């Protein structure tokens, strides 16, 4: 990931940001990470796979 990504925190995160939550970055793909471990492991999804995942939540 050579370019800077913008991250969006889950709307279920607590007001102080101390709740366990995830962040997602949508670019050419979808990258998901733990908001408390931003330098840790991530889950990567292709755009079609991410859309299919989100569609199952609706």
SVG drawing of the C-alpha trace seen along z (x, -y; Angstrom):
<svg xmlns="http://www.w3.org/2000/svg" viewBox="-31 -11 36 23">
<polyline fill="none" stroke="black" stroke-width="0.4" points="0.0,0.0 2.2,-2.8 -0.5,-5.5 -2.1,-7.1 -5.4,-5.6 -8.3,-7.2 -9.9,-5.2 -13.5,-5.3 -14.3,-4.1 -17.4,-2.0 -20.4,-4.1 -20.8,-1.7 -17.5,-2.9 -18.0,-4.6 -17.8,-8.4 -14.3,-8.3 -13.1,-5.9 -12.2,-3.3 -14.6,-0.7 -13.6,2.3 -14.3,1.5 -13.1,1.8 -12.0,-0.7 -12.4,-0.2 -10.5,-1.8 -12.1,-1.7 -9.9,-2.3 -9.5,0.2 -10.2,2.8 -11.5,2.9 -9.0,3.2 -10.4,3.8 -8.4,3.3 -8.8,3.2 -9.0,-0.4 -6.7,0.2 -4.0,2.1 -3.7,-0.2 -0.2,1.2 -1.3,4.8 -2.8,7.3 -5.6,6.4 -8.2,8.2 -8.3,7.5 -11.3,7.9 -11.7,7.4 -14.4,4.8 -16.9,7.5 -16.3,9.6 -16.8,6.5 -20.0,5.6 -21.3,9.1 -20.4,9.1 -22.1,5.8 -25.2,6.9 -25.6,9.8 -25.8,7.3 -28.7,5.3"/>
</svg>
